[in-house]
Amino acid sequence: MSKLRDVYIVDGKRTPFLKARGKPGPFWASDLAVAAGRPLLLQHNIPADAFNEVIVGCVMSGPNEANIARVIALRLGLDESIPAFTVQRNCASGMQALDCAYQNIGTGRSEMVLVGGVEAMSHAPVLFNNRMVNWLGDFMAARSTGQKLQTMLKFRPAFLKPVIALLCGLTDPIVNMNMGQTAEQIAWRFGITREQMDGFAMRSHQRLAKAQDEGALDEVEPIYDNKGKVFIHDDGLRRDSNMASLAKLKPYFDRKYGMVTPGNSAQITDGGTMLILASARAVKKHQLPVLARITDSQWAALSPAEMGLGPAYAMAPILKRNKLTIEDVDYWEINEAFAAQVLACLEAWKDEAYCKDYLGLPASLGEIPMDRLNIDGGGVSMGHPVGSSGARIVLHLAKTLQRKQAQRGIASLCIGGGQGGAMMIENAAASGSEA
């Protein structure tokens, strides 16, 4: 394959991530993406017809948001001539959108793309089961009053038992395990303890609190609901999180033997992230700033029963292909689906036998320093709106490299169904690769 052109992250914005609290939140998915995209476009004063396409990752868009990328593009006032499409790769949908734009710009098919990811998990549908759907079909097909009465007599209260789409989506149909159970499995495999999980979770909340207090999340844009309420910060943060309170929580996915609890798992959340990706030509033409340069990406797959190890599989080829070691990477973002899952990835890279047998490496990769991993918190503290997280971690990594005047970073996620995705970026200023 011929070398790709340079592809730059111009800038990005995201909404606060809002924890789902048992009923639909105040925003549909397209509301969230528009709330992130509008200030981004206004800040850089880009003409409405300047983009070649719009690409958005989303797992469960609303019933009035089919091809949500197109809905977002038009609601943002972009020119009607700009095509848009939606991608879905479970937890990595936002990163998949970025990768699609990266490839299209790199090969010359596009010059500038509006890209991102969004999810309103609180709006996940509650569905009729098939028995109810069949009964409704029979009732609608009945022509006479007598036929309708006969059909009504066949109704049973059990028909009303709902199907919770979110629970279905978080369960793998091949191995019949939900995501929490897969986290339990890899925790057992690598000997991750409950204390380690809770310690990781506590640190995630502490880091997010510190980041909010120090203004380290300047990509977050406030969002207003239709009642005038403003949301400024990720609202799943628990500033008082401590080991004692976390220890009181009972295992949720394996109630008898498990260690994974709601406290050391990612939160069900609503949120949107939007970025601008551009070629050097587009950057120059529109006089745009440059935040970072995308330098590589990788997708990998493994057993769905151990899906949480996906980042270990996806990040290793990037290091190998670019002849890099852990020490060559300044900062890392690994999405915190579960504390156990991130910790297991770290252990896998330290395990020489695992690296040789499963990752095809001659030796262990070594240990990622905790002071360079998720330095401002992650999914455990801020939430994991599945369509948005892949875009969020890349955007925040770019902001981190800029803030720390560091050169290189890698962002990665595990993906339901047994996959992993990773993307490497460089601070354009620090690496001397400004457009």
Secondary structure, 3 states (H helix, E strand, C coil): CCCCCCEEEEEEEECCCEECCCCCCCCCHHHHHHHHHHHHHHHHCCCCCCCCEEEEECCCCCCCCCCHHHHHHHHCCCCCCCCEEEECCHHHHHHHHHHHHHHHHHCCCCCEEEEEEEEEHHHCCEECCHHHHHHHHHHHHCCCHHHHHHHHHCCCHHHHCCEEHHHHHCEECCCCEEHHHHHHHHHHHHCCCHHHHHHHHHHHHHHHHHHHHCCCCCCECCEECCCCCEECCCCCCCCCCCHHHHHCCCCCCCCCCCCCCHHHECCCEEEEEEEEEEEHHHHHHCCCCCCEEEEEEEEEECCHHHHHHHHHHHHHHHHHHCCCCHHHCCEEEECCCEHHHHHHHHHHHHCHHHHHHHCCCCCCCCCCCHHHECCCCCHHHHCCCCCCHHHHHHHHHHHHHHHHCCCEEEEEEEECCCEEEEEEEEEHHHHCCCC
